[in-house]
């Protein structure tokens, strides 16, 4: 059974940083692309970043230059480094592999 377990969210001031982690045991992690999505209150879930099996990456325009997705295949973990946080980054952040989702981790950016 595929499990995706996010961690690392929290309350941070504007301009701050967070590192989100998604542990993904139970499958051949290195064989799958992984994604981070987010959903803000009252908004649809949106793709934030994608990392391919090859390690190539994609970012939504709204986060380019501030967010960095990476993966550690030895640890079956995908990361999202979030820098220069803005209040509009406030959302629940979800890890995704195809049709599988984690439970989400809340990121709140507020002074």
Secondary structure, 3 states (H helix, E strand, C coil): CCCCEEECCEEECCCCCEEEEEECCCCCHHHCCEEEEEECCCCCCEEEEEECCCCCEEECHHHCCCEEEEEECCCCEEEEEECCCCHHHCEEEEEEECCEECCCEEEEECC
